[in-house]
Amino acid sequence: MEYANQTPRIEAAQVALGREPADMVITGGTLVNVYTGEYYPADIAVKGTRIAYVGDVSHTIGEHTKRIDAAGCYLCPGMIETHQHVGGSQLTMTEFAKAVLAHGTTGIITDFYEIGIARGKKAIRFCLDEMKKTPLKPIYQVASQIYVQNGPFGNSGQVPAEDLFELLSYPECIGISEWPVSMMTEKDEVVLKLLEETLRQGKRNLGHDSETPEKTLQAYCCLGHSSTHECVEISEAVDRARLGLAIMTRQGTAARDIDNMSRTLVERKLDSSSFMICTDEEEVAELYSLGHLDYKVRGMIERGVDPMTAVQMASIRAARYAGVDDDMGGIAPGRIADILIVTDLPRFAIDTVIANGEIAAVNYRYTGSMQAPVYPDFAYQTVQLPKKVMCAGDFAVDAPRKTGTAKVHVIGQRNGLLVTEARTAVLSVQNGKVLADRGQDILKVAKVDRYQTSRKWGVGFVQGFGLKEGAMGNTWNGQKEDIFIVGACDQDMAVVANRLQELGGGFVAACHGEVVAEVALPLFGLLSEKTFEELVAEVLGFNKVIRDMGCTFDGPMTQLALMGVPVEIGTLKMSEFGLVDVWEGKLIDVVIE
């Protein structure tokens, strides 16, 4: 973190001594002291961006000191997101900051990986700098996806190995994130050198251990694996906590683990000091309807977690894990003035958000002023099809016979889960092509290279989306951020692909040969140029259309996106080269017989 400038601390010290007046005082509230686990009356004095005094602040009040009456309220520290991929919100960094600050999130550990995949380190640097100009404080980590991407199953070629070490050297960087177990345990030379340099610099390896066997997991821990956001079952959380791993309780669009993680604390009575809260992925419509870390804190309290524990998980424990607790995570002299005025602690109702010593939000609405930057030319025109125009025939699956039936592999997708199931089905064959079967809810799924690196696309079958007609697709999806389409009609799949190229990226739905809904994401093929409110309206409208077409998922675009991660998260996934058996690490034929 870049907080070497001592001037704000020196100024705060002068206020603490009574030599200078505070810029702001908050009086009458009950302090939620996350350091000691106590509640008690205390006032807060703020000078510039820093807290100057906690307690009786009467000696800090001057003629021009702003006063905030917090009588009957609780004073909590601003919250810190421990693991979220911000590109999944489809918001620019400016609009994302506005959205989450309104819900009390004042810091975030993130990686900008989607943006890096699309346009490399220059895009990461641009977005990191954009976020730094907001009151939301980025804590950067180098993500595996920008280099590993889909391993042998696709790579945009935007981030060479040498760039990883430059990114690691950023002063905002606290370490590396989500590096695959296999690349460390199988002695990948680049990854091991990166890990060595990470540990040499005293930075962290924030790992990814989904469905990892015990021996492999412990080997991974030997290599510096320090945290997990992949615990789904209670047993997983217990086993990993016993190994000294920090547990990031995840609740987002892609995975909803808060029930079991709350039960881990309440029923198993584990020491909660290793537990934090994270989002991983959250669609903009859910951010609008549910909130951010605030609803997760609220949800944990509703499930029996002590309110103090839930607040600590969202603040000081995150700050300590990231190594930024001298600046963030608690309300104490010298810390950055990130303060939440909460009217009802059990319901975690936030009235006012103060970030960097300024009022940022009131009643869940951002009230500050931020100006979006001018986006560079390299952020645009990132979607190029493998061929000039795609047609229905490009989405055909060849059969071993002209007519009859064929047994095929099917990706089994369930609502709210990252992992998929390996299923099989018997489908009809006509004119030597295997057909989708809406009666069995078996649709076509395709992943299409959008960087013209391989100029390939893979087609298979998926079960679970529920579409009765048409097709839908996007250019935001895990690992390589390709074009990903699911559909009941090959012609509509082609319409979606072609329109995504015309838009420069986005979400598109087509039916009966025509586009019926779309959300343009022209920045890196991932982000909208619209405001948070405008984008929410567009996405809600899009989701209504695809639900009318039959899609049953709560987060349809996220569920679609995560089928395109053919490494580290099982079981069957789709790549531009075809269907992948993740745990075998190889392509498999869609048609079995």
C-alpha positions in Angstrom: 0.0 0.0 0.0 1.1 3.5 -0.8 0.7 5.5 2.5 4.3 6.7 3.0 3.3 10.4 3.2 3.4 11.2 6.9 1.8 14.7 6.6 -1.8 13.4 7.4 -0.5 11.6 10.5 1.4 14.6 11.7 -1.6 16.8 11.3 -3.8 14.3 13.1 -1.3 14.2 16.0 -1.5 18.0 16.3 -5.3 17.6 16.7 -4.9 14.9 19.3 -2.7 17.2 21.3 -5.3 20.0 21.1 -3.0 22.3 19.1 -5.2 22.2 15.9 -8.9 21.8 15.4 -10.5 18.7 13.9 -12.1 18.9 10.5 -14.9 16.7 11.7 -16.2 15.1 14.9 -18.7 12.3 15.3 -20.4 12.4 18.7 -22.9 10.4 20.8 -22.3 7.0 19.2 -21.3 3.6 20.6 -17.9 2.5 19.4 -17.7 -1.1 18.0 -14.1 -1.7 19.0 -12.9 -4.5 16.7 -9.5 -4.7 18.5 -10.9 -5.6 21.9 -14.4 -6.8 21.1 -16.0 -4.1 23.3 -18.9 -1.7 22.8 -18.7 1.6 24.7 -19.5 5.3 24.2 -16.8 7.2 22.3 -16.6 10.2 20.1 -14.3 10.4 17.0 -12.2 13.4 15.8 -11.0 13.4 12.2 -8.3 15.5 10.5 -8.1 15.3 6.8 -8.1 11.6 5.9 -7.1 10.3 9.3 -8.7 9.7 12.7 -7.0 12.0 15.2 -8.7 11.0 18.5 -11.2 8.5 19.9 -12.9 9.3 23.2 -13.7 12.7 24.6 -13.1 15.0 21.6 -14.2 18.3 23.2 -10.6 19.6 23.0 -10.5 19.1 19.3 -13.5 21.1 18.3 -12.9 24.4 16.6 -15.1 27.1 15.1 -15.2 25.4 11.7 -15.3 21.8 12.9 -18.1 19.8 11.2 -20.2 18.0 13.8 -22.1 14.8 13.2 -24.6 13.6 15.8 -24.5 9.8 16.0 -26.7 9.4 19.1 -28.3 6.0 19.3 -26.0 4.7 16.6 -23.0 2.3 16.4 -19.7 3.4 15.0 -18.1 0.6 12.9 -14.9 0.6 10.7 -15.3 0.6 7.0 -15.3 -2.8 5.5 -12.7 -4.6 3.4 -13.6 -7.0 0.6 -11.0 -9.8 0.7 -11.5 -11.4 -2.7 -13.5 -10.1 -5.6 -13.1 -9.9 -9.4 -14.3 -6.5 -10.2 -14.7 -7.1 -13.9 -17.6 -9.4 -13.0 -19.7 -6.3 -12.1 -19.4 -4.9 -15.6 -18.9 -1.5 -14.0 -16.0 0.8 -14.6 -13.7 1.2 -11.5 -15.3 4.6 -10.8 -18.9 3.3 -10.9 -18.0 0.2 -9.0 -16.5 2.4 -6.2 -19.7 4.4 -6.0 -21.8 1.3 -5.8 -19.9 -0.5 -3.0 -19.0 2.6 -1.0 -22.8 3.2 -0.7 -22.9 -0.1 1.2 -19.9 0.5 3.5 -17.1 -1.1 1.6 -14.1 1.2 1.7 -11.3 -1.2 0.7 -10.9 -4.1 -1.6 -8.4 -6.9 -2.3 -8.7 -7.4 -6.1 -6.7 -8.4 -9.2 -8.2 -6.8 -12.3 -7.6 -10.1 -14.0 -10.4 -9.9 -16.6 -9.0 -6.6 -17.8 -5.5 -7.9 -17.9 -6.5 -10.9 -20.0 -8.1 -8.6 -22.6 -5.4 -5.9 -22.8 -2.4 -6.8 -20.5 -0.5 -4.9 -17.9 -1.2 -1.5 -19.3 -4.9 -2.1 -18.8 -4.3 -3.3 -15.2 -2.3 -0.2 -14.4 -5.0 2.0 -15.9 -7.8 0.5 -13.9 -5.7 0.4 -10.7 -5.0 4.1 -11.1 -8.6 4.8 -11.8 -9.7 3.1 -8.6 -7.0 4.9 -6.6 -8.6 8.2 -7.5 -11.8 7.1 -5.7 -12.3 6.8 -2.0 -12.4 3.0 -2.4 -8.8 1.8 -1.6 -7.5 -1.0 -3.9 -5.2 -3.6 -2.4 -3.7 -5.3 -5.5 -2.8 -8.9 -6.1 -1.3 -10.6 -9.2 -3.9 -13.1 -10.4 -3.0 -16.4 -12.0 -5.6 -16.0 -14.7 -3.7 -13.3 -16.6 -0.8 -15.7 -17.3 -2.2 -19.2 -16.8 -5.6 -18.5 -18.4 -6.8 -21.8 -19.7 -3.4 -23.5 -19.8 -3.4 -25.7 -22.9 -7.0 -24.8 -23.6 -6.5 -21.2 -24.7 -4.6 -18.0 -24.0 -5.0 -14.4 -25.2 -1.3 -13.9 -25.2 -1.6 -10.5 -23.5 0.6 -11.2 -20.4 4.1 -12.7 -20.9 6.0 -14.2 -17.9 8.2 -11.1 -17.4 5.1 -8.9 -16.8 4.2 -11.0 -13.7 7.3 -9.8 -11.9 6.7 -6.2 -12.8 3.1 -6.4 -11.5 4.3 -8.1 -8.3 6.6 -5.1 -7.7 3.8 -2.6 -7.7 3.7 -0.7 -4.3 0.0 -1.5 -4.1 0.6 -5.2 -4.5 0.3 -7.6 -1.5 1.0 -10.8 -3.3 -0.2 -13.3 -5.8 -3.6 -14.9 -6.1 -5.3 -18.1 -7.2 -2.2 -19.7 -8.6 -3.2 -23.3 -9.5 -2.1 -26.1 -7.2 -0.9 -28.1 -10.2 1.5 -25.5 -11.5 3.2 -25.3 -8.1 3.3 -28.9 -7.2 4.3 -30.0 -10.7 7.2 -27.5 -10.6 6.2 -25.0 -13.3 9.4 -22.9 -13.6 7.8 -19.5 -14.1 5.3 -20.0 -11.3 7.8 -21.3 -8.8 10.1 -18.3 -9.5 7.2 -16.0 -9.0 6.3 -17.7 -5.8 9.9 -17.5 -4.6 10.0 -13.7 -5.4 6.6 -13.2 -3.7 7.9 -14.8 -0.5 11.2 -13.0 -0.7 9.4 -9.7 -0.8 7.3 -10.7 2.3 4.1 -10.8 0.2 1.3 -13.4 0.3 0.2 -16.3 -1.8 -3.6 -16.1 -1.8 -4.4 -19.5 -3.1 -7.1 -21.5 -4.9 -7.7 -25.0 -3.6 -11.1 -26.1 -5.0 -11.6 -29.8 -4.5 -8.0 -30.4 -3.7 -7.0 -33.8 -2.2 -5.4 -33.8 1.3 -1.8 -34.6 0.3 -1.9 -32.0 -2.5 -3.5 -29.4 -0.2 -0.8 -29.8 2.4 1.9 -29.6 -0.3 0.3 -26.4 -1.5 0.4 -25.0 2.1 4.2 -25.8 2.2 4.5 -23.5 -0.8 2.9 -20.6 1.0 -0.8 -21.0 0.4 -2.3 -18.8 3.0 -6.0 -18.5 2.5 -9.0 -20.1 0.8 -12.3 -18.8 -0.5 -13.3 -22.2 -1.8 -14.9 -23.8 1.3 -18.4 -25.0 0.5 -19.0 -27.7 3.1 -18.4 -27.3 6.9 -15.8 -30.1 6.8 -13.8 -28.2 4.3 -13.7 -25.1 6.5 -12.7 -27.1 9.5 -9.9 -29.0 7.7 -8.4 -25.9 6.2 -8.6 -23.8 9.4 -6.7 -26.6 11.1 -4.0 -26.2 8.5 -3.6 -22.5 9.4 -5.4 -21.2 6.4 -7.5 -18.0 6.6 -11.1 -18.8 5.6 -12.8 -16.2 3.3 -16.5 -16.9 3.7 -17.8 -16.4 0.2 -21.3 -15.2 -0.7 -21.9 -13.9 -4.2 -23.6 -14.7 -7.5 -21.3 -17.6 -8.4 -21.3 -19.4 -5.0 -23.4 -19.0 -1.9 -21.5 -20.5 1.0 -22.6 -18.3 3.9 -25.0 -20.8 5.4 -22.4 -23.5 6.0 -19.7 -21.1 7.0 -22.0 -19.5 9.6 -22.8 -23.0 10.9 -19.1 -23.8 11.0 -18.7 -20.9 13.5 -22.0 -21.4 15.4 -22.2 -25.2 15.6 -18.5 -26.2 15.6 -17.6 -23.2 17.8 -14.3 -22.7 16.0 -12.0 -19.8 16.8 -13.3 -17.2 14.4 -10.1 -15.2 14.2 -9.2 -16.9 10.9 -12.5 -16.1 9.3 -13.2 -13.2 6.9 -15.8 -12.4 4.2 -15.6 -12.2 0.4 -17.7 -12.0 -2.7 -15.6 -13.5 -5.5 -18.2 -12.7 -8.2 -21.3 -10.5 -8.0 -23.5 -9.5 -10.8 -24.5 -5.9 -10.9 -28.2 -6.7 -10.5 -27.5 -8.5 -7.2 -25.2 -5.6 -6.1 -28.2 -3.3 -6.7 -30.8 -5.6 -5.0 -28.8 -7.1 -2.1 -25.8 -4.8 -1.5 -22.2 -5.8 -0.9 -20.4 -6.8 2.3 -23.2 -5.3 4.3 -25.7 -7.9 3.4 -23.2 -10.7 4.1 -22.5 -9.3 7.6 -26.3 -9.0 8.1 -26.7 -12.6 6.8 -24.1 -14.0 9.2 -25.8 -12.2 12.2 -29.1 -13.6 11.1 -27.6 -17.1 11.1 -26.4 -16.8 14.7 -22.9 -15.3 14.3 -22.2 -12.7 17.0 -22.5 -9.2 15.6 -19.0 -8.2 16.8 -17.5 -11.3 15.2 -19.3 -10.5 11.9 -18.0 -6.9 11.9 -14.5 -8.1 12.8 -14.6 -10.5 9.9 -15.4 -7.7 7.5 -12.8 -5.3 8.8 -9.8 -5.8 11.1 -9.3 -9.4 10.1 -9.2 -8.5 6.5 -6.8 -5.7 7.1 -4.5 -7.8 9.2 -4.5 -10.5 6.5 -3.6 -8.0 3.9 -1.0 -6.4 6.1 -2.7 -3.0 6.0 -4.0 -2.8 9.5 -1.8 0.2 10.4 -4.0 2.1 8.0 -7.3 0.3 7.7 -9.7 -2.1 9.5 -10.4 -0.3 12.8 -11.3 3.0 14.4 -8.2 4.2 16.2 -5.9 7.2 16.1 -3.8 7.4 12.9 -6.0 5.1 10.9 -7.7 6.3 7.7 -11.1 7.7 8.6 -13.3 5.0 7.2 -16.3 5.0 9.5 -19.8 3.5 9.3 -22.6 5.0 11.3 -25.0 2.1 11.9 -28.4 2.6 13.2 -29.2 -1.0 14.0 -26.3 -3.4 14.6 -28.1 -6.8 14.4 -29.7 -5.7 11.1 -26.5 -3.9 10.1 -28.4 -0.9 8.8 -26.0 1.7 7.6 -27.0 5.3 7.8 -23.8 7.1 6.8 -20.5 6.0 5.2 -17.4 8.1 5.8 -14.4 7.3 3.6 -11.1 9.0 3.8 -12.6 11.5 6.2 -15.4 12.6 3.9 -19.1 11.7 3.8 -19.3 9.3 0.9 -22.9 7.9 1.2 -26.1 8.5 3.1 -28.9 5.9 3.2 -27.2 3.6 0.7 -26.7 6.3 -1.9 -23.3 7.7 -2.9 -23.2 11.4 -2.3 -19.7 12.3 -3.2 -18.4 13.5 -6.6 -16.2 11.4 -8.9 -15.4 12.0 -12.5 -14.8 9.0 -14.8 -11.5 9.2 -16.8 -11.2 9.3 -20.6 -10.7 5.7 -21.5 -7.7 4.9 -23.8 -8.1 3.6 -27.3 -6.7 0.2 -26.3 -9.8 -0.4 -24.2 -12.0 -0.6 -27.3 -12.5 -3.1 -30.2 -11.3 -6.1 -28.3 -13.8 -8.6 -29.8 -12.8 -10.2 -33.1 -14.5 -13.4 -34.4 -12.4 -16.3 -35.8 -14.1 -15.7 -39.1 -15.8 -12.6 -40.6 -19.4 -13.8 -40.0 -20.5 -16.9 -38.1 -23.4 -19.0 -39.3 -25.7 -21.8 -37.9 -23.5 -24.5 -39.3 -20.6 -23.4 -37.2 -22.4 -24.6 -34.1 -23.2 -28.1 -35.4 -22.0 -31.2 -33.6 -21.0 -34.1 -36.0 -22.5 -37.5 -35.3 -21.0 -40.9 -36.2 -24.1 -41.8 -38.2 -26.7 -40.0 -40.5 -29.8 -40.7 -38.4 -30.9 -42.3 -35.2 -29.3 -41.3 -31.8 -26.0 -40.6 -30.2 -24.7 -40.8 -26.7 -23.0 -37.6 -25.7 -21.2 -36.0 -22.7 -23.2 -33.2 -21.2 -22.1 -30.5 -18.8 -24.4 -30.5 -15.8 -24.9 -27.0 -14.5 -26.7 -26.2 -11.2 -27.9 -22.9 -9.8 -25.4 -21.2 -7.6 -22.5 -23.6 -8.0 -19.1 -23.1 -9.7 -18.5 -26.8 -10.1 -20.3 -28.7 -12.9 -21.3 -32.4 -13.1 -20.3 -34.9 -15.8 -23.5 -36.2 -17.3 -24.4 -38.2 -20.3 -27.5 -38.2 -22.5 -28.9 -39.8 -25.6 -29.8 -37.3 -28.3 -31.4 -37.4 -31.7 -29.3 -37.4 -34.9 -30.5 -35.8 -38.1 -28.4 -35.4 -41.3 -25.3 -36.5 -39.5 -25.6 -33.8 -36.7 -26.5 -34.3 -33.0 -29.4 -32.1 -32.0 -30.1 -30.3 -28.8 -33.2 -31.5 -26.9 -35.2 -28.8 -25.1 -37.4 -31.6 -23.6 -34.4 -32.8 -21.6 -33.2 -29.2 -21.1 -30.1 -30.1 -23.1 -28.8 -27.1 -25.1 -25.8 -26.3 -27.2 -22.9 -24.5 -25.6 -20.0 -22.8 -27.4 -16.8 -21.0 -26.5 -15.4 -18.9 -29.3 -11.9 -17.3 -29.4 -12.3 -13.5 -29.6 -8.6 -12.5 -29.8 -7.8 -14.3 -33.1 -5.0 -16.2 -31.4 -6.3 -19.7 -32.1 -9.2 -18.8 -34.4 -11.1 -21.8 -33.0 -14.3 -22.5 -31.2 -15.6 -25.5 -29.3 -19.2 -26.7 -29.2 -20.8 -29.2 -26.8 -24.0 -29.7 -24.7 -25.1 -28.4 -21.3 -28.1 -29.2 -19.1 -29.7 -26.9 -16.5 -30.2 -23.5 -18.2 -33.8 -24.1 -19.0 -34.0 -22.1 -22.2 -37.0 -23.1 -24.2 -36.0 -21.0 -27.3 -33.3 -18.7 -28.6 -29.8 -18.2 -27.4 -27.8 -16.0 -25.1 -24.1 -15.2 -24.8 -21.5 -12.9 -23.4 -17.8 -11.8 -23.7 -17.2 -11.9 -19.9 -16.3 -15.4 -18.7 -13.7 -17.0 -16.5 -10.0 -17.3 -17.4 -9.8 -16.1 -21.1 -12.9 -13.8 -21.4 -13.9 -15.3 -24.7 -17.3 -15.3 -26.4 -19.5 -17.9 -24.6 -22.9 -18.8 -25.9 -25.7 -21.2 -24.8 -28.7 -21.9 -27.0 -31.6 -23.9 -28.1 -31.2 -22.9 -31.8 -28.0 -22.9 -33.8 -29.1 -19.9 -35.9 -29.7 -17.8 -32.9 -26.3 -18.7 -31.5 -24.8 -17.3 -34.7 -26.8 -14.1 -34.3 -25.5 -13.7 -30.8 -21.9 -14.2 -31.8 -22.1 -11.7 -34.7 -23.8 -9.1 -32.6 -21.2 -9.4 -29.8 -18.5 -8.6 -32.3 -20.5 -5.6 -33.6 -20.9 -4.3 -30.0 -17.3 -4.7 -29.1 -18.5 -7.0 -26.3 -21.4 -7.4 -24.0 -24.5 -9.6 -23.3 -26.8 -10.6 -26.2 -29.9 -12.6 -26.4 -31.5 -13.7 -29.7 -34.7 -15.5 -30.7 -36.2 -16.4 -34.1 -33.1 -15.0 -35.8 -33.2 -11.5 -34.3 -31.5 -9.8 -31.3 -34.1 -9.4 -28.6 -32.0 -8.0 -25.8 -28.5 -6.7 -25.3 -26.1 -4.9 -22.9 -23.1 -3.2 -24.6 -19.8 -3.7 -22.8 -17.3 -1.8 -25.1 -14.5 -1.4 -22.6 -12.3 -4.4 -22.9 -15.4 -6.3 -24.0 -16.1 -6.4 -20.2 -17.2 -3.1 -18.8 -20.1 -0.6 -19.6 -19.6 3.1 -20.1 -23.0 3.6 -18.3 -23.5 4.7 -14.7 -24.3 2.1 -12.1 -28.1 3.0 -12.2 -28.2 2.9 -16.0 -26.4 -0.4 -16.2 -28.6 -2.0 -13.6 -31.7 -1.0 -15.6 -30.2 -2.6 -18.7 -29.2 -5.8 -17.0 -32.5 -6.2 -15.2 -34.2 -5.8 -18.6 -31.9 -8.3 -20.2 -32.4 -10.8 -17.4 -36.2 -10.5 -17.8 -36.0 -11.3 -21.5 -33.9 -14.4 -21.0 -36.1 -15.5 -18.1 -39.1 -15.2 -20.4 -37.1 -17.4 -22.8 -37.0 -20.0 -19.9 -33.6 -19.4 -18.2 -34.1 -20.3 -14.5 -30.7 -19.3 -12.9 -30.5 -16.5 -10.3 -27.3 -15.2 -11.9 -27.5 -16.4 -15.5 -24.5 -14.6 -16.9 -22.2 -15.7 -14.0 -23.4 -19.4 -14.4 -22.7 -19.2 -18.1 -19.3 -17.5 -17.6 -18.0 -20.1 -15.1 -18.6 -23.0 -17.5 -15.6 -21.5 -19.4 -13.0 -22.3 -16.7 -11.5 -25.6 -17.9 -8.8 -25.6 -15.2 -8.9 -26.0 -11.4 -12.7 -26.1 -11.0 -14.3 -29.3 -12.1 -15.7 -31.2 -13.7 -16.6 -30.8 -17.3 -16.0 -27.3 -18.9 -15.9 -25.9 -22.3 -12.9 -24.4 -24.2 -12.3 -23.0 -27.6 -10.7 -26.3 -28.5 -13.7 -28.4 -27.3 -14.9 -30.2 -24.2 -12.5 -30.5 -21.3 -12.3 -33.0 -18.5 -10.8 -30.7 -15.9 -9.4 -33.3 -13.5 -7.9 -35.4 -16.3 -6.6 -32.2 -17.9 -7.5 -33.2 -21.4 -9.9 -32.7 -24.2 -12.6 -35.3 -24.6 -14.9 -36.1 -27.5 -18.4 -34.7 -27.1 -19.9 -37.8 -28.8 -19.3 -41.0 -26.9 -21.0 -43.4 -29.3 
